[in-house]
Amino acid sequence: MNESIFEGKTEDELWLEFKQTHSLELRNAFIKQYMPLVKYVAGKIATGLPPNLEFDDLVSFGNLGLMDAINKFEPDKKVQFKTYAITRIRGAIFDELRGLDWVPRSIRQKARELEDRIGELEAKLGRPASGAEIAKSMGISETELQQTLLKVSGTSIVSLNNDSRYSGGDDTEHMSMVDTIESPASMNPDVIVEREEVRRVIADAINDLPEKEKMVLVLYYHEDLTFKEIGQVLQVSESRISQLHTKANLRLKARLTNVRKGIM
């Protein structure tokens, strides 16, 4: 940060000052300070996307998330800004990617079919379905299932913080995982209770995942490792990590859908 402006002040003090004054000078300084974080997140995401998506575009999308994080950050919550900002930056990038509609319709339909089948099967079994069980229910071999998971992997390179949506009685009220961890100060009691329930459902769903799928999610979303890096940790191929990530995302989305429908 600019030493002549911030000399003698801690970053915590600067955040408190910004929340009180909404200083444009401070805001611009924070943007400059954390711009490398945007490039870092964009670089991580780019490794799982098709080459036709430009890195500079991802950075541009991420900048929107950084500015949103700066405006909404609550320093009194005792959460590091970097941690909060990464979630916002990642979410903004995936929001824009969804708007581009870069995934072919046939692939989206296949992903939806997989999600529906997994949801139905696991609701019936009362536990996570194995790959063999999912393949059998779809009338395909396990090899074909793995190939299908790879094909739809692009649709699941979506932050769980942004894509796992749940709506309560009012269909206009959509909540992402990011929404469930935001400050509830401005929410009415009914919304607070509903979002606590969403948080519980997501936590339970993650805990119920097969161990390898859970590990992939932890390493990807919390440790910010790429699929290649996770593959090195778990000693499997990058494509296998992509399959596990896709399957985990489909399971979580199916669980949330089932909860919304009152099935589970």
SEKOL-151282 format. One record per residue: x, y, z of N, C-alpha, C in turn; residue in one letter. Coordinates in steps of 0.1 Angstrom, whole numbers. Layout:
! residues N
n_xx,n_yy,n_zz,ca_xx,ca_yy,ca_zz,c_xx,c_yy,c_zz,mimi
X,Y,Z,X,Y,Z,X,Y,Z,a
...
END
This chain:
! residues 264
n_xx,n_yy,n_zz,ca_xx,ca_yy,ca_zz,c_xx,c_yy,c_zz,mimi
8,-12,0,0,0,0,9,13,0,m
3,24,-3,10,36,-4,15,40,10,n
28,40,12,33,42,26,31,56,30,e
30,66,21,28,80,25,14,82,31,s
5,74,26,-9,75,31,-12,67,43,i
-6,54,43,-10,45,54,1,43,64,f
11,51,64,22,49,73,18,50,88,e
22,40,96,18,39,110,5,33,113,g
-2,28,103,-15,22,105,-15,7,101,k
-22,-1,109,-23,-15,105,-34,-17,95,t
-35,-28,88,-45,-30,78,-59,-31,85,e
-60,-37,97,-72,-37,104,-78,-23,106,d
-69,-14,110,-73,0,113,-78,7,100,e
-71,3,89,-75,9,76,-88,4,71,l
-91,-9,74,-105,-14,70,-116,-7,78,w
-113,-5,91,-123,2,100,-125,16,95,l
-114,22,91,-115,36,86,-123,36,73,e
-121,26,64,-128,26,52,-143,24,54,f
-146,15,63,-161,12,66,-168,25,71,k
-160,33,78,-166,45,83,-167,57,73,q
-156,58,65,-155,70,56,-159,67,42,t
-158,54,37,-160,50,23,-150,58,14,h
-138,60,19,-128,68,12,-125,62,-1,s
-126,69,-12,-123,65,-25,-108,62,-26,l
-100,70,-19,-85,68,-19,-82,54,-13,e
-88,51,-2,-86,38,5,-91,27,-4,l
-102,29,-10,-108,18,-18,-98,15,-30,r
-93,25,-36,-84,23,-47,-71,16,-43,n
-67,20,-30,-55,14,-25,-57,-1,-22,a
-68,-5,-17,-71,-19,-15,-72,-27,-28,f
-78,-20,-38,-78,-27,-51,-64,-30,-56,i
-56,-20,-55,-42,-22,-60,-35,-32,-52,k
-37,-32,-38,-30,-42,-30,-34,-56,-33,q
-47,-58,-36,-52,-72,-38,-54,-76,-52,y
-49,-68,-62,-50,-72,-76,-43,-85,-79,m
-31,-87,-73,-24,-100,-76,-33,-112,-71,p
-41,-110,-61,-50,-121,-57,-60,-125,-68,l
-65,-115,-76,-74,-118,-87,-67,-127,-97,v
-54,-123,-100,-47,-131,-110,-44,-145,-105,k
-42,-146,-92,-39,-159,-87,-51,-168,-88,y
-63,-163,-84,-75,-171,-85,-79,-174,-100,v
-77,-164,-108,-80,-166,-123,-71,-177,-128,a
-58,-177,-124,-49,-187,-129,-53,-201,-125,g
-58,-203,-112,-62,-216,-107,-74,-221,-115,k
-83,-212,-117,-96,-216,-125,-92,-219,-139,i
-84,-212,-145,-81,-213,-159,-76,-227,-163,a
-69,-234,-153,-64,-247,-156,-74,-258,-158,t
-87,-255,-154,-97,-265,-156,-107,-261,-167,g
-104,-250,-175,-113,-245,-185,-108,-247,-199,l
-116,-247,-209,-112,-248,-223,-103,-237,-227,p
-93,-239,-236,-83,-229,-240,-90,-217,-247,p
-102,-218,-252,-108,-207,-259,-113,-196,-249,n
-112,-198,-236,-116,-188,-226,-103,-181,-222,l
-102,-168,-225,-90,-160,-223,-88,-157,-208,e
-75,-158,-204,-71,-155,-190,-74,-141,-186,f
-72,-132,-196,-75,-117,-193,-89,-115,-190,d
-98,-123,-196,-113,-122,-194,-116,-126,-180,d
-109,-137,-176,-111,-142,-162,-107,-132,-152,l
-96,-126,-154,-91,-115,-145,-101,-104,-145,v
-106,-100,-156,-116,-89,-157,-128,-93,-148,s
-133,-105,-150,-144,-110,-142,-141,-109,-127,f
-129,-114,-124,-125,-115,-110,-123,-101,-103,g
-120,-91,-111,-119,-77,-106,-133,-73,-100,n
-143,-77,-107,-157,-74,-102,-159,-80,-88,l
-154,-92,-86,-155,-99,-74,-147,-92,-63,g
-135,-87,-67,-127,-80,-57,-133,-67,-52,l
-139,-60,-61,-145,-47,-58,-158,-50,-49,m
-165,-61,-52,-176,-65,-44,-172,-68,-30,d
-160,-76,-29,-155,-80,-16,-151,-68,-8,a
-145,-58,-14,-140,-46,-7,-152,-39,-1,i
-163,-38,-9,-175,-30,-5,-182,-37,6,n
-182,-51,6,-190,-58,16,-183,-64,28,k
-169,-63,28,-161,-69,38,-165,-62,52,f
-167,-71,62,-169,-67,75,-158,-70,84,e
-149,-61,87,-136,-64,95,-139,-68,109,p
-151,-65,115,-153,-69,128,-157,-84,130,d
-159,-91,118,-162,-105,118,-150,-114,121,k
-138,-107,121,-125,-114,124,-122,-125,114,k
-126,-123,101,-122,-131,90,-112,-124,82,v
-101,-130,78,-91,-123,70,-97,-119,56,q
-94,-107,52,-100,-102,39,-96,-111,28,f
-84,-116,28,-79,-125,17,-88,-137,15,k
-92,-143,27,-100,-155,26,-114,-151,21,t
-120,-140,25,-133,-136,21,-132,-132,6,y
-122,-125,2,-120,-120,-12,-119,-132,-22,a
-112,-142,-18,-110,-154,-28,-124,-160,-31,i
-132,-161,-21,-146,-166,-24,-154,-157,-33,t
-153,-144,-31,-160,-134,-39,-154,-134,-53,r
-141,-134,-55,-135,-133,-68,-139,-146,-76,i
-137,-157,-70,-141,-170,-77,-155,-170,-81,r
-164,-166,-72,-178,-165,-75,-181,-156,-86,g
-175,-144,-87,-177,-135,-98,-173,-141,-111,a
-162,-148,-111,-157,-154,-124,-167,-164,-129,i
-172,-172,-120,-181,-183,-125,-195,-177,-128,f
-199,-166,-121,-211,-160,-125,-210,-155,-140,d
-199,-149,-143,-197,-144,-157,-196,-156,-167,e
-189,-166,-163,-188,-178,-172,-202,-184,-175,l
-210,-185,-165,-224,-190,-168,-231,-181,-177,r
-229,-168,-176,-236,-159,-185,-231,-160,-200,g
-219,-165,-201,-213,-167,-215,-219,-179,-222,l
-225,-188,-213,-231,-201,-218,-221,-208,-228,d
-209,-210,-223,-198,-216,-231,-199,-232,-232,w
-208,-238,-223,-209,-252,-224,-220,-256,-233,v
-217,-265,-243,-228,-270,-252,-240,-275,-245,p
-252,-273,-252,-264,-277,-246,-265,-292,-243,r
-259,-300,-252,-259,-314,-251,-252,-318,-238,s
-241,-311,-235,-233,-315,-223,-241,-310,-210,i
-248,-299,-211,-256,-295,-200,-267,-305,-197,r
-273,-310,-207,-284,-319,-206,-279,-332,-200,q
-267,-336,-204,-261,-349,-198,-258,-347,-183,k
-253,-335,-180,-250,-332,-166,-262,-332,-157,a
-273,-326,-163,-286,-326,-156,-291,-340,-154,r
-290,-348,-165,-294,-362,-164,-287,-370,-153,e
-273,-368,-152,-265,-374,-142,-270,-370,-128,l
-271,-356,-127,-276,-351,-114,-289,-357,-109,e
-299,-357,-118,-312,-363,-115,-311,-378,-111,d
-303,-385,-119,-302,-400,-116,-295,-402,-103,r
-285,-394,-100,-278,-396,-87,-287,-392,-75,i
-295,-381,-77,-304,-377,-67,-315,-388,-64,g
-320,-393,-74,-331,-403,-73,-325,-416,-66,e
-313,-420,-71,-307,-432,-66,-303,-431,-51,l
-297,-420,-47,-292,-418,-34,-304,-415,-24,e
-315,-409,-29,-327,-408,-21,-332,-422,-18,a
-332,-431,-27,-337,-444,-26,-328,-452,-16,k
-315,-451,-18,-305,-459,-11,-303,-453,3,l
-305,-440,5,-302,-434,18,-287,-433,21,g
-279,-433,10,-264,-432,12,-259,-428,-2,r
-246,-424,-2,-239,-422,-15,-239,-434,-24,p
-243,-433,-36,-243,-444,-46,-228,-446,-51,a
-225,-458,-53,-212,-461,-59,-212,-459,-74,s
-200,-458,-80,-199,-456,-94,-206,-467,-102,g
-205,-480,-97,-211,-491,-103,-226,-490,-103,a
-231,-485,-91,-246,-484,-90,-251,-473,-99,e
-244,-462,-100,-248,-451,-109,-248,-455,-123,i
-238,-462,-127,-236,-467,-141,-248,-477,-144,a
-251,-486,-135,-261,-496,-137,-275,-489,-139,k
-277,-479,-130,-290,-472,-131,-292,-465,-144,s
-281,-461,-151,-281,-454,-163,-280,-463,-175,m
-278,-476,-172,-277,-486,-183,-264,-485,-191,g
-254,-481,-184,-241,-479,-191,-230,-486,-183,i
-218,-488,-188,-207,-494,-181,-200,-484,-172,s
-192,-488,-163,-185,-479,-154,-175,-470,-163,e
-169,-477,-173,-160,-469,-182,-167,-458,-189,t
-179,-461,-194,-188,-451,-200,-191,-440,-191,e
-194,-443,-178,-197,-433,-168,-185,-424,-166,l
-173,-430,-165,-161,-421,-163,-159,-412,-175,q
-162,-417,-187,-161,-408,-198,-171,-397,-198,q
-183,-400,-194,-194,-390,-193,-190,-380,-182,t
-184,-384,-171,-180,-375,-161,-170,-365,-166,l
-161,-370,-174,-151,-361,-180,-157,-351,-190,l
-167,-356,-197,-173,-347,-207,-181,-335,-200,k
-187,-338,-189,-195,-328,-182,-187,-321,-171,v
-174,-324,-170,-166,-317,-160,-165,-302,-161,s
-166,-297,-173,-167,-282,-175,-178,-276,-168,g
-189,-283,-167,-201,-277,-161,-200,-277,-145,t
-191,-285,-140,-189,-286,-126,-177,-279,-121,s
-169,-272,-130,-158,-264,-125,-165,-251,-121,i
-174,-252,-112,-181,-241,-107,-180,-241,-92,v
-177,-229,-86,-175,-228,-72,-187,-233,-64,s
-185,-242,-55,-196,-246,-46,-202,-234,-39,l
-194,-224,-37,-198,-212,-31,-208,-204,-39,n
-209,-208,-52,-217,-200,-61,-228,-208,-68,n
-226,-221,-70,-235,-228,-79,-245,-237,-71,d
-242,-241,-59,-251,-249,-51,-262,-241,-45,s
-273,-240,-53,-283,-230,-49,-295,-238,-43,r
-302,-231,-34,-313,-236,-27,-323,-225,-25,y
-336,-228,-27,-346,-218,-24,-357,-224,-15,s
-362,-216,-6,-372,-220,3,-385,-218,-3,g
-395,-215,6,-409,-214,1,-411,-203,-9,g
-403,-193,-9,-404,-182,-19,-394,-185,-30,d
-399,-189,-41,-390,-192,-52,-381,-181,-57,d
-384,-169,-53,-376,-157,-57,-364,-156,-48,t
-363,-163,-37,-352,-162,-28,-342,-173,-30,e
-332,-170,-37,-322,-180,-41,-309,-177,-32,h
-303,-188,-27,-292,-186,-18,-280,-195,-23,m
-269,-189,-24,-257,-197,-27,-250,-200,-14,s
-239,-208,-15,-232,-211,-3,-225,-198,2,m
-222,-189,-6,-216,-176,-2,-226,-169,7,v
-239,-169,2,-249,-162,9,-251,-167,24,d
-249,-180,25,-251,-186,38,-241,-182,49,t
-229,-177,44,-219,-173,54,-218,-158,55,i
-226,-150,49,-226,-136,50,-232,-131,63,e
-228,-119,67,-233,-114,80,-249,-113,79,s
-255,-119,90,-270,-119,90,-276,-106,96,p
-268,-96,98,-273,-85,106,-285,-78,99,a
-286,-78,86,-297,-72,79,-308,-81,75,s
-308,-94,79,-318,-104,76,-329,-104,86,m
-341,-108,81,-351,-110,91,-350,-124,97,n
-356,-127,108,-354,-140,115,-357,-152,107,p
-368,-151,98,-371,-163,90,-360,-166,80,d
-354,-156,74,-343,-158,64,-331,-164,71,v
-328,-159,83,-317,-164,91,-318,-179,94,i
-330,-183,98,-333,-197,101,-331,-205,89,v
-336,-200,78,-336,-208,65,-321,-210,61,e
-313,-199,62,-299,-200,57,-291,-209,67,r
-295,-209,79,-288,-218,88,-291,-233,84,e
-303,-235,80,-307,-248,75,-299,-252,63,e
-297,-243,54,-290,-245,41,-275,-249,45,v
-270,-241,55,-256,-244,59,-255,-258,65,r
-265,-262,72,-265,-276,78,-266,-286,68,r
-275,-284,58,-277,-294,47,-264,-296,39,v
-257,-285,36,-245,-285,28,-234,-292,36,i
-233,-289,49,-222,-296,57,-225,-311,58,a
-238,-315,60,-241,-329,61,-238,-336,48,d
-241,-329,37,-239,-335,24,-224,-337,21,a
-216,-328,25,-202,-329,23,-196,-340,32,i
-201,-341,44,-196,-351,53,-200,-365,48,n
-211,-366,41,-216,-379,36,-209,-384,23,d
-201,-375,17,-194,-379,5,-184,-390,7,l
-181,-398,-3,-170,-408,-2,-157,-400,1,p
-148,-407,8,-136,-400,13,-128,-393,3,e
-126,-399,-9,-118,-393,-19,-124,-381,-25,k
-137,-381,-27,-144,-370,-32,-144,-358,-22,e
-146,-361,-10,-145,-351,1,-131,-344,1,k
-121,-353,-1,-107,-348,-1,-104,-339,-13,m
-110,-342,-24,-108,-334,-36,-114,-320,-34,v
-126,-320,-28,-133,-307,-26,-125,-299,-16,l
-120,-305,-5,-112,-297,5,-100,-292,-1,v
-93,-300,-9,-80,-295,-15,-82,-285,-26,l
-93,-286,-33,-96,-276,-44,-102,-263,-39,y
-112,-264,-30,-118,-252,-26,-112,-245,-14,y
-106,-253,-5,-100,-247,7,-85,-245,7,h
-79,-254,0,-64,-253,-1,-60,-247,-14,e
-70,-245,-24,-67,-238,-36,-57,-246,-45,d
-57,-259,-44,-48,-267,-53,-55,-269,-67,l
-47,-270,-77,-53,-273,-90,-55,-288,-91,t
-62,-293,-101,-65,-307,-103,-52,-315,-104,f
-42,-309,-111,-29,-315,-113,-22,-317,-100,k
-23,-306,-91,-16,-307,-78,-23,-317,-69,e
-36,-318,-70,-44,-327,-62,-41,-341,-66,i
-39,-343,-79,-36,-356,-84,-22,-361,-79,g
-13,-352,-77,0,-355,-72,-1,-359,-57,q
-10,-352,-50,-12,-355,-36,-18,-369,-34,v
-28,-372,-42,-35,-384,-41,-30,-395,-49,l
-19,-392,-57,-12,-402,-66,-22,-408,-76,q
-30,-400,-82,-38,-404,-93,-37,-394,-104,v
-43,-397,-116,-42,-388,-127,-50,-376,-126,s
-47,-365,-133,-55,-353,-133,-69,-355,-138,e
-71,-364,-148,-84,-367,-153,-92,-374,-142,s
-86,-383,-134,-93,-389,-123,-98,-379,-113,r
-90,-369,-110,-94,-359,-100,-106,-351,-106,i
-106,-349,-119,-117,-342,-126,-130,-350,-124,s
-129,-363,-126,-140,-371,-124,-146,-371,-110,q
-137,-372,-100,-141,-372,-86,-147,-358,-83,l
-142,-348,-88,-147,-334,-85,-161,-333,-91,h
-162,-338,-103,-175,-337,-110,-186,-345,-103,t
-182,-357,-99,-192,-366,-92,-196,-360,-78,k
-186,-354,-71,-189,-348,-58,-199,-336,-60,a
-196,-328,-70,-205,-316,-73,-219,-321,-76,n
-220,-331,-84,-233,-336,-88,-241,-342,-76,l
-234,-349,-68,-240,-354,-55,-245,-343,-47,r
-237,-332,-45,-242,-321,-36,-254,-314,-42,l
-253,-311,-55,-264,-305,-62,-277,-313,-61,k
-275,-326,-63,-287,-335,-62,-293,-335,-48,a
-284,-335,-38,-289,-335,-24,-297,-322,-21,r
-292,-311,-25,-299,-298,-23,-312,-298,-30,l
-312,-304,-42,-325,-305,-50,-335,-314,-43,t
-330,-325,-37,-339,-334,-30,-345,-328,-18,n
-336,-320,-11,-341,-313,2,-352,-303,-2,v
-349,-296,-13,-359,-286,-17,-373,-293,-20,r
-372,-305,-26,-384,-312,-30,-390,-319,-18,k
-383,-320,-7,-388,-327,5,-386,-342,4,g
-376,-346,-5,-374,-361,-6,-365,-366,5,i
-356,-358,9,-346,-363,19,-346,-354,31,m
END
